[in-house]
Amino acid sequence: MYKIGNIYFIAAVAVIGGALFGFDISSMSAIISTQPYLCQFNQLGHNEKGLCLGPTNDVQGGITAAMPGGSWLGALCSGFVSDTFGRKRSIQIGSVIWIIGSVIVCASVNIPMLVVGRIINGFSVGICSAQVPVYISEIALPSKRGRLVGFQQWAITWGILIMFFICYGCSFIKGTAAFRVPWGLQAIPAALLFLGLVFLPESPRWLCKKDRWDEAKDVLTLVHGKGNPNSPWVHREMQEIREMVEFERANADVSYFELFKPNMINRTSIGVFTQIWSQLTGMNVMMYYITYVFTMAGLADGSENAVLLPSGIQFVINVVMTIPALLWMDRWGRRPTLLVGAFFMCLWLCVNAVLFAVYSRPARPGEFTSPAESMAITGAPAKAVIASTYLFVASFAPTWGPVSWTYPPELYPLRLRGKAVALCTSANWAFNFALAYFVPPAFANITWKTYVIFATFCAAMFIHVFFMFPETANKPLEEVEEIFDDTKPGAIKYIGTPAWKTRNTRNLTLKQEHNDTLSSEEKIGIEEHAHKETTGR
């Protein structure tokens, strides 16, 4: 069958799997404050104005958390599925599961049915969110890997934006069609993902792992060699993959327990915390419950739809501000991007905490429909809260958003990569689940102090990244192994090269990839220089 070798097209199709997560975020955040949803799943009765109050705080937290709960399980299972059936096939399996979940969610008549459908959807997102970055990182050139894996986050932001405005348009529909239509439309992208993957090649590294060497070379020739099987880059890449596969086969069999051995525990903790910290920034909480924040800031204006449009602005900001990362993430490097993002997110969270602490008042009985909308703030401070929220999104989008998906697949050897990234992604979903459940009761009980908690997390992640997260940008995946080699001079036991001594070797990598006319002596010189830059010596 004809296969498409354009790497940007491959990434564009694969990251539709990320868009599924985005569809879910906004399909919930845009709907939870509308009357059709609140009446269909009503537990609290009606307020003085005759409006439905919807489910309780705990139940709404559970409904929202059902999806990340399923994603946690899906991410854990994805390593086995990916190693067994292939990176591409595992994403196709995830797309089929998403369609099944979307049908159940669309047809939901009660809370248990809605929760089951969201768990199934989450299982699909867990598989896709773990294996799409692995698939792209194993097929992309080092100089383009950050940008291409970053498409995953961009696809999430587009999914959020598109579904939000579909929900906004459907919010004017009377009756349950207001939420059933967008929940049903979620199935269409998954069908497109399944069909698009039919025409894409499998990961060459996975093919080599399964002794399908000729197929792997064909993929590298198609994607990187421009049809020339004798391309120096194809030959070099095949040689590196072969050496790594043979080395790994001479060592222990793969299991999750190997990730916790002394020589692996450092990079396992780095990958897991990359995903944990991305959740503890509070960004997805902002996405799920933004209508609560903006209602407390006075944007509801007596209409259930009035708060949706200004809430949608943050999703536009999210899409637009992800673009700089896609263009320059590999130039910036991973470490500086994460450090800058953590600093500014901490700043805006502190600003929101101070504004609510100083200028807000407790919500009056019956003033808002949800108990989570526990404060009211007006005037200039309210506008400052809205601006600070937008700036928070603008700080996350080009930093932790894309890098949290790009970084973990770069840390691990081939034999462990599928399971390692699955473990990292499962940590993401475990904390996503906990936070989705935590925030409505948190706003109801500790009000503005919720922002203080997330600001503290951002400060902690800044320190953690500075001391423990090495630079991996523009390095072949096999070369990243040397960073964690603790037998080299100057290395730290079980850690390897100190993180703050690692460097971005972008210019050297570009020269290696694109100058196929170099002499053998020149190539050796470049590799020695790149190694020196990598280790900081």
C-alpha positions in Angstrom: 0.0 0.0 0.0 1.1 3.5 -0.8 2.7 5.3 2.2 3.2 9.0 2.7 6.7 10.1 3.8 6.3 13.8 4.4 7.2 14.1 8.1 5.0 17.2 8.6 2.0 15.3 7.2 2.8 12.3 9.4 2.9 14.5 12.5 -0.3 16.4 11.4 -2.3 13.2 11.2 -0.8 11.5 14.3 -1.5 14.5 16.6 -5.2 14.3 15.9 -4.9 11.8 18.8 -3.9 14.8 21.0 -6.9 16.8 19.7 -9.2 14.2 21.2 -8.1 15.4 24.7 -8.7 19.0 23.7 -12.2 18.1 22.5 -13.0 16.6 25.9 -11.7 19.5 27.9 -13.8 22.2 26.2 -16.8 20.0 25.7 -17.0 19.8 29.5 -15.9 23.3 30.4 -18.3 25.0 28.0 -21.2 22.8 29.0 -21.1 22.5 32.8 -22.7 26.0 33.3 -25.5 25.6 30.8 -29.1 24.9 31.8 -29.7 21.9 29.5 -26.8 20.1 31.1 -27.6 21.2 34.7 -31.3 20.1 34.2 -30.5 16.8 32.6 -28.1 15.8 35.5 -29.8 17.8 38.2 -29.3 16.7 41.9 -29.6 20.0 43.8 -33.1 21.1 42.6 -33.7 24.7 41.6 -32.8 28.2 43.0 -35.0 31.1 43.7 -35.0 32.1 40.0 -36.2 28.6 39.0 -32.8 27.6 37.4 -31.5 24.1 37.7 -28.5 23.8 40.0 -27.1 20.6 38.5 -25.0 17.9 40.2 -23.3 18.5 43.6 -19.7 19.7 43.7 -18.4 16.2 44.5 -20.4 14.6 41.7 -19.4 17.2 39.2 -15.8 16.7 40.1 -16.3 13.0 39.6 -17.9 13.5 36.2 -15.0 15.7 35.1 -12.4 13.4 36.6 -13.8 10.3 35.0 -12.0 11.1 31.7 -8.5 11.5 33.2 -9.2 8.5 35.4 -9.8 6.4 32.3 -6.8 8.0 30.7 -4.5 7.0 33.6 -5.5 3.3 33.0 -5.2 3.7 29.2 -1.7 5.2 29.5 -0.5 2.4 31.7 -1.9 -0.2 29.2 -0.5 1.7 26.2 3.1 0.5 26.7 2.1 -3.1 26.3 -0.2 -2.4 23.4 2.4 -0.3 21.7 5.3 -2.8 22.2 3.0 -5.6 20.9 1.2 -4.1 18.0 3.3 -1.1 17.0 3.2 2.6 17.6 0.9 3.3 14.7 -1.5 0.4 15.3 -1.9 1.3 19.0 -3.0 4.8 18.1 -5.6 3.3 15.7 -6.9 1.1 18.5 -7.2 4.3 20.6 -9.3 6.0 17.9 -11.8 3.1 17.8 -12.2 3.2 21.5 -12.8 6.9 21.4 -15.7 6.5 18.9 -17.3 3.9 21.2 -17.0 6.3 24.2 -18.4 9.2 22.3 -21.5 7.3 21.3 -22.2 6.4 25.0 -21.5 10.0 26.2 -23.8 11.4 23.5 -26.6 9.1 24.4 -26.2 9.6 28.2 -29.5 9.9 30.1 -28.1 9.8 33.6 -24.9 10.4 35.5 -23.7 6.8 35.7 -24.0 6.4 31.9 -22.1 9.7 31.4 -19.3 8.7 33.7 -18.9 5.3 32.0 -18.7 7.0 28.6 -16.1 9.4 29.8 -14.0 6.7 31.3 -14.0 4.9 27.9 -13.1 8.1 26.2 -10.4 8.6 28.7 -8.9 5.2 28.1 -8.6 6.1 24.4 -6.9 9.5 25.2 -4.5 7.7 27.6 -3.3 5.4 24.8 -3.1 8.2 22.2 -1.5 10.8 24.4 1.2 8.3 25.5 2.0 6.8 22.1 1.7 9.8 19.7 4.8 11.5 21.1 6.7 8.1 21.0 5.7 7.5 17.4 6.7 11.0 16.2 10.0 11.1 18.3 11.1 7.8 16.8 10.4 8.8 13.2 11.6 12.5 13.2 15.0 14.0 12.7 16.6 15.3 15.9 16.5 18.9 14.7 12.8 18.7 14.1 11.7 16.4 16.9 10.8 19.1 19.4 8.7 21.0 16.9 6.9 17.9 15.6 6.2 16.4 19.0 5.1 19.9 20.1 2.4 19.6 17.4 0.7 17.3 20.0 0.1 20.2 22.3 -0.9 22.5 19.4 -3.4 19.8 18.4 -4.8 19.8 22.0 -5.2 23.6 21.9 -7.0 23.4 18.5 -9.2 20.7 19.8 -10.1 22.8 22.8 -10.8 25.9 20.6 -12.8 24.1 17.9 -15.0 22.2 20.4 -15.5 25.2 22.6 -17.0 27.3 19.9 -19.1 24.3 18.6 -20.4 24.1 22.2 -20.9 27.9 22.3 -23.0 27.7 19.1 -25.0 24.7 20.4 -25.6 26.5 23.7 -28.4 28.4 22.0 -30.2 25.2 21.1 -33.1 24.4 23.5 -33.1 21.0 25.2 -30.5 18.3 25.5 -29.3 18.7 21.9 -27.3 21.6 23.3 -24.8 19.1 24.7 -25.6 15.9 22.7 -24.6 17.4 19.4 -21.1 18.5 20.4 -20.5 15.2 22.3 -21.6 13.3 19.2 -19.4 15.3 16.8 -16.3 14.3 18.9 -16.4 10.9 17.1 -15.6 12.4 13.6 -11.9 13.3 14.3 -11.2 9.8 15.7 -12.6 8.3 12.5 -10.3 10.6 10.4 -7.3 9.6 12.6 -7.9 5.9 12.0 -8.2 6.3 8.3 -5.3 8.8 8.0 -2.9 6.4 9.8 -3.6 3.7 7.2 -1.4 5.7 4.8 1.5 6.4 7.3 4.6 4.3 7.9 5.3 2.5 11.2 8.1 3.7 13.5 11.4 2.5 12.1 12.8 1.9 15.6 9.9 -0.4 16.5 10.3 -2.3 13.2 14.0 -2.8 14.0 13.1 -4.0 17.5 10.9 -6.7 15.8 13.8 -7.6 13.3 12.0 -6.1 10.4 15.1 -4.4 9.2 14.3 -4.0 5.5 11.0 -2.4 6.4 12.7 0.0 8.8 15.2 1.0 6.1 12.4 1.6 3.7 10.7 3.9 6.2 13.9 5.9 6.8 14.5 6.1 3.0 10.9 7.3 2.5 10.9 9.9 5.3 14.5 11.1 5.5 16.3 9.8 2.5 14.0 11.4 -0.1 13.8 8.0 -1.8 17.5 7.4 -1.8 18.4 4.2 0.1 22.1 5.1 -0.1 21.7 8.4 1.7 24.4 8.9 4.3 21.8 10.0 6.8 19.8 6.8 6.3 22.9 4.7 6.6 24.0 6.5 9.8 20.6 6.3 11.4 20.3 2.6 10.6 23.7 1.9 12.1 22.9 3.8 15.3 19.6 2.0 15.7 21.2 -1.4 15.0 23.9 -0.9 17.6 21.3 0.2 20.2 19.0 -2.7 19.5 21.8 -5.2 19.7 23.1 -3.7 23.0 19.6 -3.8 24.5 19.1 -7.4 23.5 22.3 -8.3 25.3 20.8 -6.9 28.5 17.7 -7.7 30.6 14.2 -8.2 29.3 11.9 -5.2 29.4 9.6 -4.7 32.4 8.2 -1.8 34.3 10.4 -2.8 37.3 13.5 -2.0 35.2 12.5 1.7 35.2 13.1 1.7 39.0 16.6 0.2 39.0 19.4 2.4 40.2 20.7 3.2 36.7 17.2 4.2 35.5 15.4 5.8 38.5 16.8 9.3 37.9 15.4 9.6 34.3 12.2 7.8 35.3 11.7 10.5 38.0 12.5 13.2 35.6 10.0 12.0 33.0 7.3 11.3 35.5 7.7 14.7 37.2 7.6 16.5 33.8 4.1 15.2 33.4 3.1 15.7 37.1 4.4 19.3 37.1 2.5 20.1 33.9 -0.7 19.2 35.7 0.3 21.0 39.0 0.7 24.3 37.1 -3.1 24.3 37.3 -3.5 24.9 33.5 -6.0 22.1 32.8 -7.9 23.2 35.9 -8.2 26.6 34.3 -9.5 24.9 31.2 -12.1 22.7 32.9 -13.4 25.3 35.3 -12.7 28.6 33.5 -16.5 29.5 33.5 -16.5 29.3 37.3 -13.6 31.9 37.5 -15.2 34.2 35.0 -18.6 34.0 36.6 -17.1 35.0 39.9 -15.4 37.9 38.0 -18.9 39.2 37.0 -18.9 38.1 33.3 -22.1 36.1 33.5 -24.2 39.2 33.2 -27.4 37.4 34.1 -27.1 35.0 31.1 -25.9 31.5 31.0 -24.2 32.1 27.6 -22.6 35.4 28.4 -19.6 33.9 30.2 -18.8 31.5 27.3 -17.5 33.9 24.8 -14.9 35.6 27.1 -13.9 32.2 28.3 -13.2 31.2 24.7 -10.6 34.0 24.4 -8.2 32.0 26.6 -8.5 29.1 24.2 -7.6 31.4 21.3 -4.6 32.6 23.3 -3.7 29.0 23.9 -3.6 28.2 20.2 -1.7 31.3 19.1 0.9 31.2 21.9 1.8 27.6 21.2 3.1 28.6 17.7 6.3 30.2 19.0 7.2 27.0 20.7 6.7 25.0 17.5 8.9 27.4 15.6 11.7 27.9 18.1 11.5 25.2 20.8 14.5 23.3 19.4 16.4 26.6 19.2 15.5 27.6 22.8 16.2 24.1 24.3 14.1 22.3 26.8 15.5 23.6 30.1 15.3 27.4 29.5 11.7 26.9 28.2 10.6 25.1 31.3 12.3 27.5 33.7 10.8 30.6 32.1 7.3 29.0 32.0 7.4 28.1 35.7 8.5 31.5 36.7 5.8 33.4 34.9 3.0 31.0 35.8 4.0 31.4 39.5 3.8 35.1 39.0 0.3 35.3 37.5 -1.1 32.8 40.0 0.2 34.9 42.9 -1.4 38.0 41.3 -4.8 36.2 41.1 -4.5 35.0 44.7 -3.8 38.5 46.0 -6.6 40.0 44.0 -9.2 37.5 45.2 -7.8 37.7 48.8 -8.0 41.5 49.0 -10.9 42.5 46.8 -13.4 39.6 46.7 -16.4 39.0 49.0 -18.2 35.7 49.7 -20.9 34.9 47.2 -24.4 35.6 48.5 -26.9 32.7 48.7 -28.5 32.1 45.3 -26.1 34.5 43.5 -24.5 31.8 41.5 -25.7 28.3 40.4 -22.6 26.4 41.6 -21.3 26.2 45.2 -17.8 26.3 43.6 -18.5 29.9 42.6 -17.8 30.9 46.1 -16.5 34.5 45.7 -17.5 37.6 43.8 -15.1 40.3 42.6 -16.1 43.4 40.6 -14.6 46.5 39.0 -11.0 47.0 38.2 -9.8 44.0 40.3 -12.2 41.7 38.4 -10.7 43.0 35.1 -7.2 42.3 36.5 -8.2 38.7 37.4 -9.3 38.2 33.8 -6.1 39.7 32.4 -4.0 37.7 34.8 -5.8 34.5 33.8 -5.1 35.2 30.1 -1.5 36.0 30.9 -1.2 32.7 32.8 -2.5 30.8 29.7 0.0 32.8 27.5 2.8 31.7 29.8 1.9 28.0 29.8 1.2 27.6 26.0 4.7 28.1 24.6 6.5 26.4 27.6 5.2 23.6 29.7 2.4 22.8 27.2 4.5 21.5 24.3 7.7 20.6 26.2 5.8 18.3 28.6 5.0 16.0 25.7 8.3 16.5 23.8 10.7 15.8 26.7 9.8 12.4 28.2 10.2 10.3 24.9 13.7 11.8 24.6 14.9 10.4 27.9 14.7 6.6 27.5 16.4 3.8 25.6 14.4 2.1 22.8 13.6 -1.1 24.7 12.0 0.9 27.6 10.6 3.9 25.7 7.1 2.6 25.1 6.6 1.6 28.8 8.5 4.5 30.2 6.4 7.1 28.3 3.3 5.2 29.2 4.3 5.5 32.9 5.0 9.2 32.6 1.7 9.9 30.8 -0.2 7.8 33.4 1.2 10.1 36.1 -0.2 13.1 34.1 -3.6 11.5 34.0 -3.5 10.5 37.7 -2.9 14.1 38.7 -5.4 15.4 36.1 -8.0 13.1 37.7 -7.1 14.3 41.3 -7.1 17.9 40.3 -10.3 17.7 38.3 -12.0 16.2 41.4 -10.3 18.6 43.8 -10.9 22.0 42.3 -14.7 22.5 42.8 -14.6 21.6 46.5 -11.4 23.7 46.8 -13.0 26.8 45.4 -16.0 26.2 47.6 -14.0 25.7 50.8 -10.6 27.4 50.6 -11.5 30.0 47.9 -8.6 32.1 46.8 -6.0 29.9 48.6 -6.5 27.5 45.7 -4.3 29.8 43.7 -1.6 29.9 46.4 -1.4 26.1 46.2 -0.7 26.1 42.5 1.7 29.0 42.8 3.7 27.0 45.3 3.9 24.1 42.9 5.2 26.4 40.1 8.0 27.6 42.4 8.9 24.0 43.3 9.0 22.9 39.7 11.4 25.8 38.8 13.9 24.5 41.4 13.5 20.9 40.4 14.0 21.7 36.7 17.1 23.7 37.3 18.9 21.1 39.3 17.7 17.8 37.8 16.4 18.2 34.2 19.2 17.8 31.5 19.1 19.4 28.1 18.0 16.9 25.3 17.2 19.2 22.4 18.8 18.4 19.0 20.4 15.2 20.2 19.8 11.8 18.5 17.9 9.6 20.9 20.8 7.2 21.1 23.1 10.1 22.1 20.9 11.1 25.0 22.0 7.9 26.7 25.5 9.4 27.2 24.0 12.2 29.4 23.0 9.6 31.9 26.2 7.6 31.8 27.5 7.9 35.4 30.9 6.2 34.6 32.3 9.3 32.7 34.7 11.7 34.5 32.7 14.4 36.3 29.5 12.4 36.3 27.4 11.9 39.4 26.5 8.4 40.6 23.1 7.2 39.2 22.6 10.7 37.7 25.3 11.2 35.0 26.2 14.6 33.7 24.8 17.4 36.1 21.8 18.9 34.4 23.1 22.5 34.5 26.2 21.5 32.5 24.3 20.0 29.6 24.0 22.1 26.4 21.8 22.5 23.3 23.8 21.4 20.3 21.4 22.6 17.6 24.0 23.9 15.0 26.1 20.8 15.2 23.0 18.6 14.7 21.8 20.5 11.7 25.2 20.2 10.1 25.2 16.4 10.7 21.8 16.0 9.2 22.0 18.1 6.1 25.6 18.1 5.0 25.9 14.7 3.4 29.1 15.6 1.6 31.3 15.9 4.7 34.5 13.9 4.7 35.0 11.1 7.3 37.5 13.4 9.2 35.0 16.2 9.3 32.2 13.9 10.6 34.5 12.6 13.3 35.4 16.2 14.3 31.8 17.2 14.5 30.8 14.2 16.6 33.7 15.0 19.0 32.7 18.6 19.3 29.0 17.7 19.8 30.0 15.2 22.6 32.1 17.9 24.2 29.2 20.4 24.1 26.8 17.8 25.4 28.8 17.0 28.5 29.8 20.6 29.1 33.5 19.7 29.0 
